[in-house]
Amino acid sequence: MGPSPRLEQLHLSSFQRFISNISWNVLGKVCVQVLLFGVSVLLARYLGKERLGVYATLLVIPTFVRLLNQFGLETLINKKIPELNVLDPSGKQARYLVQRLLAIRGGTSLLFCVLLYASLPFYMDFMGTPHLLEYRLVLILYFLIISFNSLLSTLFMTRLQYKTVSMTETGCAFLNLALLAGFIVLDYGIYGVLYAYIISTGINILVYMSLVSSDLKGPTETPELKELPSLAWASYMLTVFSFGLITQSDVMLMNYFQVAQERIGFYHLATGLGGMLAFVMMGVGPMAFSILSENYARNSAEGMSKIWCQIVGFASFLTVPIFVFAYFNAEPLIQMVYGEQFKEAGAALSFFIIFVGVATILGVDFVTSTLFILERRDTVIWSNVEGSLLNISLNLVLIPQYQEMGALAATGTSMIYMVLRQLFIIQKQMDLTPVLPVLGKCLFFSFAAVVPAQVAALMLWNNIFFSALVFFLAFVILLAILKPFSREQLDVLQGIHPKLPVWVRSFAKV
């Protein structure tokens, strides 16, 4: 007996909501990234090399304490609220849980504020930066803001209100950019940069609270809470042990080893711009997750293997050319975006791009979701913990001798280790070898296209925009001549992006 019309209607409604939310998510992320890129450029040009390093050093403190303050509450919202909404359509149990989690976050945040105030003098002395103690109060405010914003944004995303999240985040990023510009005109220094973010995000929190306040009022009912402590604790321990994977741990250790602030600024720019180079992948991960899950449900691991290789291959063609071009033009790219004073950061960017590019080719954007589909969550957890410990260990060895380059090498090595570790487990359940020829073609086209771009820069006009145009034209011409894609692969791509341009099909063999 087939599914009832009512059930089919519910599935259709859920799918429509998914597609709608993915669209809003992609649009919102693109807008936010553009605005944040503007913030980073404005910030770097205003602060300069040394003050940018000081700014990166200060951000470590509230970011690290926010991790300690999470206690797995965001995970509880993601996991439990949807379940409670199904078990109790009246919303009483979900309302009870949200109220309690907000109260817990408020209580622990105040406690950490007191601990921050008391411990910062000792931390600053230990790091050899006692002169930065003047930022103590603003750092505490920054910590409070990011702690509450994280919980509220998670709540709205869990409720599939991506439109609301996208609009508020975009508005927040725009306000941050506007305030930053105003504070730069007034020459408020690092205080102005921090307060621009605090004020804009504080307004974002007020918007969230005004939207959710009506849902928090009314009768409540205590739900079954037995599994919550263990779930929260597991999530919290994973978060704490994964601290070594984020760039703040590198900055903290660079300060400990007395690396010059300007070199920390170079590290900050290299990792920030290196991460932004993969902007074309925004929104592709969740959509690919959906398609992979559907194929696994229908055709098991064998069917998912085929679609996985096709998606990873397409993702490489979208991102690897950007990384290759940026690698060969890192110095002029840094100089154009951030100014002449940051020209030295070009070497750091080129070095970091090697690791990011390799990780992208190996499918870093898809391995975690694939392991979740294959029900190998343990691999995700342990690879994160191992990568974190590896990064910290390499930092301790490399930073004293190689400074910011050592930190980049440690972060990049741990990133690639985690991808390889996860791919090793995935390979045991599904065949990944068909993707290798596609990756080989991607690398060949990218390096072949960069040759005329470099020659044109040497012989005709040494301009980053001109080089990018020559590179793009050479890459497209190679695709049109050699036609590396199959018709089936383009059908898959159209499944991810329904409005695929017709001209793209000229790159496929009939």
RODO-2510 file (C-alpha; in nm, 4 decimals, decimal comma):
residues 510
     n   res          X          Y          Z
     1     m     0,0000     0,0000     0,0000
     2     g     0,1453     0,3377    -0,1025
     3     p     0,1709     0,6475     0,1132
     4     s    -0,1447     0,8373     0,1823
     5     p    -0,2187     1,1633    -0,0044
     6     r    -0,1951     1,3423     0,3287
     7     l     0,1547     1,2020     0,3898
     8     e     0,2621     1,2879     0,0354
     9     q     0,1345     1,6429     0,0875
    10     l     0,3360     1,6729     0,4087
    11     h     0,6505     1,5483     0,2315
    12     l     0,5919     1,7909    -0,0537
    13     s     0,5384     2,0759     0,1893
    14     s     0,8603     1,9896     0,3748
    15     f     1,0546     1,9712     0,0489
    16     q     0,9154     2,3050    -0,0654
    17     r     1,0136     2,4609     0,2678
    18     f     1,3610     2,3087     0,2299
    19     i     1,4083     2,4533    -0,1179
    20     s     1,2752     2,7916    -0,0051
    21     n     1,5061     2,8010     0,2968
    22     i     1,8097     2,6902     0,0962
    23     s     1,7483     2,9764    -0,1461
    24     w     1,7261     3,2271     0,1361
    25     n     2,0321     3,0745     0,3006
    26     v     2,2426     3,1067    -0,0160
    27     l     2,1219     3,4615    -0,0827
    28     g     2,1790     3,5656     0,2774
    29     k     2,5261     3,4115     0,2964
    30     v     2,6335     3,5779    -0,0281
    31     c     2,5124     3,9197     0,0906
    32     v     2,6725     3,8770     0,4326
    33     q     3,0029     3,7602     0,2826
    34     v     3,0165     4,0596     0,0478
    35     l     2,9524     4,2981     0,3369
    36     l     3,1997     4,1208     0,5651
    37     f     3,4597     4,1363     0,2902
    38     g     3,4043     4,5128     0,2823
    39     v     3,4451     4,5211     0,6607
    40     s     3,7722     4,3254     0,6433
    41     v     3,9163     4,5543     0,3743
    42     l     3,8157     4,8698     0,5595
    43     l     3,9441     4,7304     0,8878
    44     a     4,2826     4,6196     0,7519
    45     r     4,3504     4,9415     0,5625
    46     y     4,2586     5,1509     0,8673
    47     l     4,4391     4,9564     1,1390
    48     g     4,7577     4,8769     0,9491
    49     k     4,9908     4,5829     1,0052
    50     e     5,0637     4,6098     1,3762
    51     r     4,7182     4,7148     1,5014
    52     l     4,5556     4,4437     1,2884
    53     g     4,7678     4,1902     1,4747
    54     v     4,6585     4,3435     1,8058
    55     y     4,2951     4,3208     1,6924
    56     a     4,3380     3,9501     1,6021
    57     t     4,5030     3,8924     1,9401
    58     l     4,2125     4,0518     2,1265
    59     l     3,9486     3,8521     1,9374
    60     v     4,0980     3,5269     2,0665
    61     i     3,9769     3,6025     2,4188
    62     p     3,5977     3,6391     2,3734
    63     t     3,5944     3,3674     2,1052
    64     f     3,7645     3,1137     2,3302
    65     v     3,5486     3,1984     2,6311
    66     r     3,2353     3,1675     2,4141
    67     l     3,3388     2,8102     2,3354
    68     l     3,3714     2,7382     2,7069
    69     n     3,0306     2,8953     2,7612
    70     q     2,8419     2,6891     2,5006
    71     f     2,7765     2,3796     2,7157
    72     g     2,6124     2,2116     2,4174
    73     l     2,3026     2,4341     2,4312
    74     e     2,2994     2,5016     2,0556
    75     t     2,3065     2,1258     1,9948
    76     l     2,0108     2,0767     2,2293
    77     i     1,8112     2,3324     2,0323
    78     n     1,8970     2,1652     1,7002
    79     k     1,8175     1,8178     1,8271
    80     k     1,5296     1,8584     2,0704
    81     i     1,3120     2,1488     1,9531
    82     p     1,2014     1,9786     1,6258
    83     e     1,1239     1,6594     1,8176
    84     l     0,9184     1,8432     2,0793
    85     n     0,7239     2,0285     1,8111
    86     v     0,6175     1,6907     1,6697
    87     l     0,5414     1,5293     2,0067
    88     d     0,3631     1,8372     2,1409
    89     p     0,2078     2,0524     1,8640
    90     s     0,0812     2,2962     2,1289
    91     g     0,4399     2,4159     2,1753
    92     k     0,4297     2,4029     2,5556
    93     q     0,7248     2,1655     2,5909
    94     a     0,9373     2,3487     2,3328
    95     r     0,8573     2,6787     2,5040
    96     y     0,9693     2,5348     2,8378
    97     l     1,3004     2,4159     2,6938
    98     v     1,3775     2,7443     2,5135
    99     q     1,3028     2,9451     2,8298
   100     r     1,5336     2,7244     3,0349
   101     l     1,8142     2,7320     2,7796
   102     l     1,7993     3,1117     2,7539
   103     a     1,8094     3,1333     3,1345
   104     i     2,1068     2,8960     3,1499
   105     r     2,2914     3,0929     2,8824
   106     g     2,2233     3,4150     3,0739
   107     g     2,3465     3,2697     3,4031
   108     t     2,6631     3,1102     3,2668
   109     s     2,7421     3,4217     3,0616
   110     l     2,7303     3,6421     3,3698
   111     l     2,9517     3,3946     3,5545
   112     f     3,2096     3,3976     3,2757
   113     c     3,1968     3,7773     3,2662
   114     v     3,3064     3,7835     3,6296
   115     l     3,5770     3,5232     3,5616
   116     l     3,6960     3,7206     3,2576
   117     y     3,7224     4,0420     3,4540
   118     a     3,9216     3,8724     3,7299
   119     s     4,1507     3,6589     3,5130
   120     l     4,2364     3,8917     3,2245
   121     p     4,5234     4,0687     3,4110
   122     f     4,6933     3,7319     3,4710
   123     y     4,6342     3,6213     3,1097
   124     m     4,7732     3,9451     2,9668
   125     d     5,0839     3,9222     3,1864
   126     f     5,1346     3,5569     3,0880
   127     m     5,1124     3,6452     2,7171
   128     g     5,3440     3,9430     2,7593
   129     t     5,0746     4,1915     2,6558
   130     p     4,9806     4,3756     2,9793
   131     h     4,9228     4,6969     2,7805
   132     l     4,6128     4,5363     2,6243
   133     l     4,4335     4,5210     2,9604
   134     e     4,2685     4,8542     2,8759
   135     y     4,0330     4,6591     2,6443
   136     r     3,8988     4,4452     2,9312
   137     l     3,5445     4,5898     2,9455
   138     v     3,4903     4,6004     2,5705
   139     l     3,6054     4,2376     2,5408
   140     i     3,3548     4,1336     2,8071
   141     l     3,0752     4,3093     2,6153
   142     y     3,1918     4,1424     2,2944
   143     f     3,1756     3,8028     2,4651
   144     l     2,8213     3,8644     2,5922
   145     i     2,6994     3,9689     2,2498
   146     i     2,8379     3,6718     2,0572
   147     s     2,7159     3,4248     2,3222
   148     f     2,3507     3,5318     2,2970
   149     n     2,3567     3,5868     1,9207
   150     s     2,4793     3,2311     1,8665
   151     l     2,1933     3,0789     2,0665
   152     l     1,9191     3,2922     1,9087
   153     s     2,0358     3,2451     1,5500
   154     t     2,0474     2,8681     1,6105
   155     l     1,6903     2,8817     1,7399
   156     f     1,5612     3,0572     1,4272
   157     m     1,7486     2,8228     1,1927
   158     t     1,6139     2,5217     1,3806
   159     r     1,2642     2,6566     1,3248
   160     l     1,3487     2,6828     0,9508
   161     q     1,3160     3,0606     0,9569
   162     y     1,6123     3,1102     0,7256
   163     k     1,4493     3,4113     0,5637
   164     t     1,4468     3,5877     0,8996
   165     v     1,8058     3,4856     0,9749
   166     s     1,9279     3,5939     0,6310
   167     m     1,7577     3,9330     0,6498
   168     t     1,8729     4,0084     1,0043
   169     e     2,2311     3,8912     0,9414
   170     t     2,2510     4,0992     0,6242
   171     g     2,1144     4,4032     0,8059
   172     c     2,3583     4,3429     1,0915
   173     a     2,6552     4,3171     0,8532
   174     f     2,5485     4,6346     0,6698
   175     l     2,5096     4,8242     0,9987
   176     n     2,8493     4,6954     1,1119
   177     l     3,0061     4,8270     0,7907
   178     a     2,8336     5,1656     0,8259
   179     l     2,9297     5,2042     1,1926
   180     l     3,2855     5,0979     1,1181
   181     a     3,3129     5,3629     0,8480
   182     g     3,1788     5,6254     1,0896
   183     f     3,4142     5,5254     1,3714
   184     i     3,7081     5,5288     1,1292
   185     v     3,6209     5,8866     1,0334
   186     l     3,6178     5,9700     1,4052
   187     d     3,9451     5,7756     1,4451
   188     y     3,8305     5,5591     1,7386
   189     g     4,0956     5,2951     1,6651
   190     i     4,0480     4,9353     1,7775
   191     y     3,7748     5,0472     2,0172
   192     g     3,5751     5,1711     1,7191
   193     v     3,6157     4,8380     1,5361
   194     l     3,4987     4,6372     1,8379
   195     y     3,2104     4,8676     1,9258
   196     a     3,0879     4,8713     1,5636
   197     y     3,0412     4,4956     1,5871
   198     i     2,8978     4,5062     1,9404
   199     i     2,6352     4,7686     1,8524
   200     s     2,5284     4,6070     1,5235
   201     t     2,5077     4,2573     1,6721
   202     g     2,3325     4,3928     1,9828
   203     i     2,0600     4,5371     1,7588
   204     n     2,0431     4,2005     1,5802
   205     i     1,9811     4,0324     1,9183
   206     l     1,7047     4,2819     2,0005
   207     v     1,5367     4,1995     1,6687
   208     y     1,5599     3,8283     1,7426
   209     m     1,4175     3,8787     2,0931
   210     s     1,1283     4,0895     1,9669
   211     l     1,0400     3,8221     1,7110
   212     v     1,0605     3,5333     1,9560
   213     s     0,9143     3,7035     2,2643
   214     s     0,5523     3,6232     2,1751
   215     d     0,6410     3,2530     2,1388
   216     l     0,8064     3,2499     2,4815
   217     k     0,4926     3,3718     2,6566
   218     g     0,2224     3,1315     2,7583
   219     p     0,1790     2,7994     2,9405
   220     t     0,4655     2,5514     2,9551
   221     e     0,4982     2,1810     3,0144
   222     t     0,8086     1,9961     3,1315
   223     p     0,9295     1,7550     2,8608
   224     e     1,1295     1,4357     2,9024
   225     l     1,4834     1,5560     2,9737
   226     k     1,6759     1,2352     3,0522
   227     e     1,8887     1,2320     2,7355
   228     l     1,9670     1,6052     2,7352
   229     p     2,2571     1,6157     2,9867
   230     s     2,4520     1,3397     2,8075
   231     l     2,3857     1,4935     2,4654
   232     a     2,4887     1,8395     2,5834
   233     w     2,8003     1,7037     2,7524
   234     a     2,9109     1,5104     2,4423
   235     s     2,8612     1,8180     2,2249
   236     y     3,0423     2,0379     2,4757
   237     m     3,3440     1,8097     2,4995
   238     l     3,3661     1,7926     2,1196
   239     t     3,3572     2,1732     2,1051
   240     v     3,6267     2,2141     2,3698
   241     f     3,8574     1,9505     2,2198
   242     s     3,8098     2,1011     1,8741
   243     f     3,9404     2,4400     1,9865
   244     g     4,2771     2,3616     1,8301
   245     l     4,1159     2,3560     1,4846
   246     i     4,0136     2,7207     1,4828
   247     t     4,2529     3,0003     1,3982
   248     q     4,2173     3,1576     1,7438
   249     s     4,4283     2,8780     1,8924
   250     d     4,7060     2,9624     1,6460
   251     v     4,6895     3,3310     1,7357
   252     m     4,6972     3,2493     2,1062
   253     l     5,0120     3,0382     2,0664
   254     m     5,1774     3,2980     1,8410
   255     n     5,1269     3,5514     2,1185
   256     y     5,2673     3,3059     2,3716
   257     f     5,5830     3,2694     2,1605
   258     q     5,6074     3,6486     2,1213
   259     v     5,5517     3,6590     1,7438
   260     a     5,5433     4,0202     1,6214
   261     q     5,1930     4,1667     1,5992
   262     e     5,2360     4,2566     1,2326
   263     r     5,3131     3,8935     1,1488
   264     i     5,0005     3,7882     1,3359
   265     g     4,8207     4,0398     1,1157
   266     f     4,9646     3,8653     0,8066
   267     y     4,8320     3,5330     0,9387
   268     h     4,4901     3,6890     0,9982
   269     l     4,4725     3,8187     0,6407
   270     a     4,5987     3,4943     0,4831
   271     t     4,3469     3,2702     0,6600
   272     g     4,0631     3,5185     0,6141
   273     l     4,1144     3,5775     0,2425
   274     g     4,2038     3,2128     0,1833
   275     g     3,8701     3,1082     0,3309
   276     m     3,6800     3,3651     0,1247
   277     l     3,8199     3,2220    -0,2009
   278     a     3,5729     2,9330    -0,1719
   279     f     3,2743     3,1707    -0,1858
   280     v     3,1211     2,9811    -0,4799
   281     m     3,0599     2,6843    -0,2487
   282     m     2,8197     2,8716    -0,0220
   283     g     2,4904     2,6841    -0,0106
   284     v     2,6166     2,3903    -0,2222
   285     g     2,7003     2,1776     0,0831
   286     p     2,3443     2,1611     0,2243
   287     m     2,1959     2,0942    -0,1195
   288     a     2,4497     1,8197    -0,1869
   289     f     2,3720     1,6721     0,1575
   290     s     2,0067     1,6436     0,0560
   291     i     2,0855     1,4792    -0,2795
   292     l     2,3347     1,2371    -0,1220
   293     s     2,0873     1,1390     0,1485
   294     e     1,8165     1,0728    -0,1083
   295     n     2,0479     0,8584    -0,3202
   296     y     2,1662     0,6620    -0,0195
   297     a     1,8065     0,5912     0,0818
   298     r     1,7196     0,4711    -0,2690
   299     n     2,0387     0,2996    -0,3848
   300     s     2,2483     0,2480    -0,0694
   301     a     2,6223     0,3261    -0,0654
   302     e     2,6798     0,2109    -0,4225
   303     g     2,4320     0,4602    -0,5638
   304     m     2,5615     0,7404    -0,3415
   305     s     2,9195     0,6676    -0,4522
   306     k     2,8433     0,7640    -0,8104
   307     i     2,6652     1,0888    -0,7256
   308     w     2,9322     1,1749    -0,4634
   309     c     3,2114     1,1538    -0,7206
   310     q     3,0153     1,3697    -0,9644
   311     i     2,9400     1,6389    -0,7050
   312     v     3,2990     1,6511    -0,5759
   313     g     3,4249     1,6742    -0,9339
   314     f     3,1986     1,9682    -1,0115
   315     a     3,2912     2,1370    -0,6845
   316     s     3,6572     2,1117    -0,7816
   317     f     3,5931     2,2774    -1,1175
   318     l     3,4162     2,5602    -0,9335
   319     t     3,6880     2,6232    -0,6749
   320     v     4,0280     2,4878    -0,7788
   321     p     4,0753     2,7365    -1,0687
   322     i     4,0201     3,0212    -0,8212
   323     f     4,2793     2,8772    -0,5825
   324     v     4,5334     2,8208    -0,8622
   325     f     4,4973     3,1743    -0,9940
   326     a     4,5169     3,3202    -0,6420
   327     y     4,8291     3,1144    -0,5670
   328     f     5,0189     3,2640    -0,8608
   329     n     4,8848     3,6147    -0,7948
   330     a     4,8742     3,6233    -0,4149
   331     e     5,0974     3,9261    -0,3700
   332     p     4,9186     4,1566    -0,6205
   333     l     4,5847     4,0272    -0,4887
   334     i     4,6744     4,1194    -0,1300
   335     q     4,8178     4,4505    -0,2465
   336     m     4,5058     4,5382    -0,4460
   337     v     4,2611     4,4467    -0,1699
   338     y     4,4427     4,5542     0,1467
   339     g     4,7061     4,8012     0,0271
   340     e     5,0826     4,8218    -0,0220
   341     q     5,1590     4,7853     0,3493
   342     f     5,0324     4,4240     0,3478
   343     k     5,2301     4,3180     0,0406
   344     e     5,4447     4,0850     0,2528
   345     a     5,1356     3,8806     0,3419
   346     g     5,1289     3,7500    -0,0167
   347     a     5,3743     3,4719     0,0690
   348     a     5,1581     3,3615     0,3616
   349     l     4,8480     3,3585     0,1405
   350     s     5,0203     3,1508    -0,1307
   351     f     5,1410     2,9033     0,1313
   352     f     4,7965     2,8671     0,2908
   353     i     4,6245     2,8284    -0,0479
   354     i     4,8232     2,5069    -0,1060
   355     f     4,6558     2,3441     0,1946
   356     v     4,3092     2,4868     0,1294
   357     g     4,3281     2,3839    -0,2360
   358     v     4,4305     2,0259    -0,1563
   359     a     4,1553     1,9958     0,1040
   360     t     3,9008     2,1288    -0,1467
   361     i     4,0104     1,8799    -0,4136
   362     l     3,9701     1,5991    -0,1608
   363     g     3,6108     1,7054    -0,0882
   364     v     3,6425     1,8848     0,2458
   365     d     3,2945     2,0356     0,2009
   366     f     3,1265     1,6949     0,1725
   367     v     3,3115     1,4357     0,3821
   368     t     3,1449     1,5205     0,7142
   369     s     2,7914     1,5072     0,5739
   370     t     2,8782     1,1806     0,3963
   371     l     2,9909     1,0244     0,7230
   372     f     2,6682     1,1336     0,8901
   373     i     2,4690     0,9662     0,6107
   374     l     2,6779     0,6500     0,6526
   375     e     2,6097     0,6670     1,0289
   376     r     2,9767     0,7101     1,1163
   377     r     2,9424     0,9988     1,3590
   378     d     3,2207     0,8529     1,5713
   379     t     3,4658     0,9154     1,2888
   380     v     3,3597     1,2799     1,2692
   381     i     3,4113     1,3261     1,6419
   382     w     3,7479     1,1526     1,6651
   383     s     3,8878     1,3123     1,3492
   384     n     3,8028     1,6545     1,4946
   385     v     3,9704     1,5719     1,8244
   386     e     4,2776     1,4232     1,6533
   387     g     4,3045     1,7174     1,4132
   388     s     4,2816     1,9610     1,7021
   389     l     4,5563     1,7888     1,9000
   390     l     4,7719     1,7602     1,5877
   391     n     4,7356     2,1312     1,5135
   392     i     4,8307     2,2348     1,8656
   393     s     5,1285     1,9942     1,8710
   394     l     5,2602     2,1214     1,5377
   395     n     5,2106     2,4802     1,6525
   396     l     5,4291     2,4174     1,9564
   397     v     5,7049     2,2845     1,7309
   398     l     5,6781     2,5155     1,4280
   399     i     5,5772     2,8589     1,5593
   400     p     5,8986     2,9289     1,7593
   401     q     6,1088     2,8855     1,4437
   402     y     5,8768     2,9765     1,1548
   403     q     5,6318     3,2190     1,3218
   404     e     5,3118     3,2748     1,1206
   405     m     5,4270     3,0338     0,8480
   406     g     5,4581     2,7649     1,1126
   407     a     5,1038     2,8343     1,2321
   408     l     4,9726     2,8153     0,8737
   409     a     5,1589     2,4883     0,8168
   410     a     5,0128     2,3401     1,1359
   411     t     4,6567     2,4446     1,0515
   412     g     4,6852     2,3302     0,6909
   413     t     4,8402     1,9947     0,7821
   414     s     4,5699     1,9169     1,0381
   415     m     4,3030     2,0159     0,7852
   416     i     4,4366     1,7728     0,5243
   417     y     4,4876     1,5012     0,7867
   418     m     4,1226     1,5218     0,8875
   419     v     3,9996     1,4980     0,5275
   420     l     4,2239     1,1993     0,4522
   421     r     4,1223     1,0308     0,7774
   422     q     3,7549     1,0690     0,6904
   423     l     3,8034     0,9657     0,3273
   424     f     3,9780     0,6474     0,4429
   425     i     3,6661     0,5462     0,6354
   426     i     3,4304     0,6485     0,3538
   427     q     3,6329     0,4492     0,0993
   428     k     3,5642     0,1324     0,2983
   429     q     3,1903     0,1667     0,2322
   430     m     3,1800     0,3203    -0,1159
   431     d     3,4107     0,3448    -0,4173
   432     l     3,5656     0,6903    -0,4576
   433     t     3,8186     0,6120    -0,7311
   434     p     3,5970     0,7361    -1,0228
   435     v     3,6519     1,0942    -0,9029
   436     l     4,0296     1,0776    -0,9570
   437     p     4,0268     1,1322    -1,3368
   438     v     3,7923     1,4293    -1,2909
   439     l     4,0247     1,5848    -1,0341
   440     g     4,3181     1,5275    -1,2678
   441     k     4,1361     1,7116    -1,5490
   442     c     4,0518     1,9976    -1,3134
   443     l     4,4143     2,0451    -1,2131
   444     f     4,5308     2,0189    -1,5735
   445     f     4,2856     2,2839    -1,6981
   446     s     4,3664     2,5173    -1,4078
   447     f     4,7449     2,5044    -1,4489
   448     a     4,7179     2,5191    -1,8285
   449     a     4,5005     2,8322    -1,8079
   450     v     4,7403     3,0077    -1,5694
   451     v     5,0271     2,9908    -1,8217
   452     p     4,8864     3,2447    -2,0734
   453     a     4,7747     3,4641    -1,7829
   454     q     5,1280     3,4767    -1,6422
   455     v     5,2803     3,5322    -1,9876
   456     a     5,0341     3,8147    -2,0590
   457     a     5,1224     3,9773    -1,7263
   458     l     5,4945     3,9665    -1,8092
   459     m     5,4746     4,0770    -2,1713
   460     l     5,1604     4,2912    -2,2027
   461     w     5,0162     4,4387    -1,8844
   462     n     5,0912     4,3483    -1,5235
   463     n     4,7437     4,4084    -1,3845
   464     i     4,5482     4,1687    -1,1587
   465     f     4,2173     4,2283    -1,3404
   466     f     4,3757     4,1767    -1,6827
   467     s     4,5446     3,8559    -1,5629
   468     a     4,2142     3,7298    -1,4222
   469     l     4,0384     3,7976    -1,7536
   470     v     4,3059     3,6124    -1,9544
   471     f     4,2958     3,3210    -1,7094
   472     f     3,9153     3,2973    -1,7266
   473     l     3,9085     3,3097    -2,1079
   474     a     4,1837     3,0477    -2,1361
   475     f     4,0019     2,8189    -1,8928
   476     v     3,6686     2,8515    -2,0768
   477     i     3,8328     2,7944    -2,4170
   478     l     3,9981     2,4775    -2,2877
   479     l     3,6634     2,3530    -2,1556
   480     a     3,4945     2,4245    -2,4878
   481     i     3,7656     2,2464    -2,6906
   482     l     3,8283     1,9403    -2,4730
   483     k     3,4712     1,9028    -2,3328
   484     p     3,5605     1,7239    -2,0060
   485     f     3,2018     1,6719    -1,8822
   486     s     2,9523     1,4026    -1,9715
   487     r     2,5870     1,4715    -2,0392
   488     e     2,4983     1,2767    -1,7257
   489     q     2,7240     1,4966    -1,5124
   490     l     2,5497     1,8106    -1,6367
   491     d     2,2126     1,6536    -1,5527
   492     v     2,3396     1,6076    -1,1975
   493     l     2,4592     1,9690    -1,1824
   494     q     2,1186     2,0849    -1,3028
   495     g     1,9648     1,8903    -1,0162
   496     i     2,1645     2,1072    -0,7769
   497     h     2,1190     2,4298    -0,9745
   498     p     1,7887     2,4023    -1,1704
   499     k     1,8532     2,7294    -1,3573
   500     l     2,1745     2,6035    -1,5131
   501     p     2,2639     2,8232    -1,8169
   502     v     2,2166     2,6493    -2,1531
   503     w     2,5678     2,7453    -2,2720
   504     v     2,7248     2,5304    -1,9988
   505     r     2,6155     2,2233    -2,1953
   506     s     2,8669     2,3114    -2,4653
   507     f     3,1339     2,1831    -2,2272
   508     a     2,9939     1,8291    -2,2368
   509     k     3,0432     1,5511    -2,4878
   510     v     2,7290     1,4399    -2,6710
***
